[in-house]
Amino acid sequence: MLRGTRSPTRTSSRSAPTGWHLRDPEGSFTIGVAHPVFTDGPRLLSFESAATVRFAGEVPCHSALCRRYEVSGPGLRGARGAISVDRERGHVQSIEVPIPDDPAWRDFKLELQRVETMDRAAWDRWVTAEDANR
């Protein structure tokens, strides 16, 4: 389970039922970046722009060896972030971006707290319960 800590104090949790796997884990690739929309209207997200994710080396994180990726580009408004992925299991261990995803926060950090195995029905129940707790 990923536990997000965002400045100043708010937390949430969410994870996907599978790991993160890349064709070339030591290469680079481009992603689209969307930001939450906090005004009334039909859209919850707004496409910002693209960002480049580039392999930056291996680092120890918690009890795992992780591939660390640098994230940068217009989608991060000129800022740089980092993603750490467990080399063996493919789990995202952490994401750190100096762009808040809420107006009350100053940055964004997501960190893996635990991994749980769920079938699709259990995953759907978990997501429904998380949404109800917002």
N, C-alpha and C positions, 0 to 999 in steps of 0.2 A: 504494500500500500504506500502510495506517495503522500507525504504530508507536506502541505505548502505553508510556509511561514512568510507572511508579507508584512511589511512595516505599516503601521506601528505594531499591532498585536494580533491581527486576525489570522486564523488558520482554516484550512479546508483539506479534504483528502479526496483523491481520485486516482485510479490506476486502470490500466488496460489489461485484458486477460492474457496477453502474449508479450514476449520480450521485443526488443528493438533490434532488428538485424539489417545490415547494409551489405550490398554487393561488394563494395570496396571500403572496408571499415577504416582504412588509413588514407582515404582520399578526401575529396571535398564535394559538396553538392549545394544546390540552392533550394531554399524553401520560401514559401509565401508566409507572410506574417500578418495576422489579424489582431486587432485590438478590440476590447469590449466597448460597446456604445452605452453610455450612461444617461442618454436623453430618451424621452418617450418617443416611440416610433416602432415601425415594424421590424427593424434590424437589431440583433443583439451583438453582432460583430461587424467590423468594418475592415476591409483589406487595407493594410498600410502600405506595404511594398515587399520587396524581396530581401532576403538576408542570405549570406553565405556561411555554411557550416564547414569548418576546416579542421582536420585532425591536427592536434597540437602536441601529442605525445601520450605516454602512459604515466599514470600517477596512482599511488595507493589511496584508496578511499574506503573507510570503515574496514571491513575484513576482506576486501576484494582489490584486485588490480583493475583499474579502470582506464579506458581510452578517454582522453579529455579532448573536447572539441571547442574551438573558439567560434563564436557566432558574431557576425558583424554585417553591417550594410545599412541601406536606407530604411529597411523594415524596423531597425532598432534605433532609428533617428540619430545615427552617427555613434551610438554607444557600442560597447563590446560586452558580450556575455559568454557564458561557458556551460557546456553540457558534459557530464561525466557518465559513462556507460560501462557497466560491469563487463569486462572482457570475455569471461567464460559464459555467463548466463544471459547476457544481452539486456539486462534490466537497466533502465535509466536510474542512476544513483542520485543525481542532483542536476538541477537547472538553476543557474543564477544569471539574472538579467537586471541591469540597472534602470529598467523602464517599469513603472508600476502598472498593474492591470486593474487598479482601482484608484480613483482620485484621492482617497484618504491615505494611500501608501506612498512610500518613496522609491520602492524597488520591488522585485519579485524573486523569491527563492522557493524552490520545490525540492524536497529531500525524501528519499526512500526511507520508510520506517520499518516495513516488513513486507513479505511476499506471501500472498494467500492463493491457493488453487481454487478456482471456481468454474463450474460449468456455466453455460450461457444463461440458464434460468436464475442461478444464484447471482450472477453478475447483474442481470436486469433488476433483481430485487435490491441489490446493494446500491445501484445508481438511483433507483426510485427513492430509497430511504435517505440517501445523501441529499437529493434535491429537496425532499420534504423538510430537512433540517436547516435549510438556508433561510 
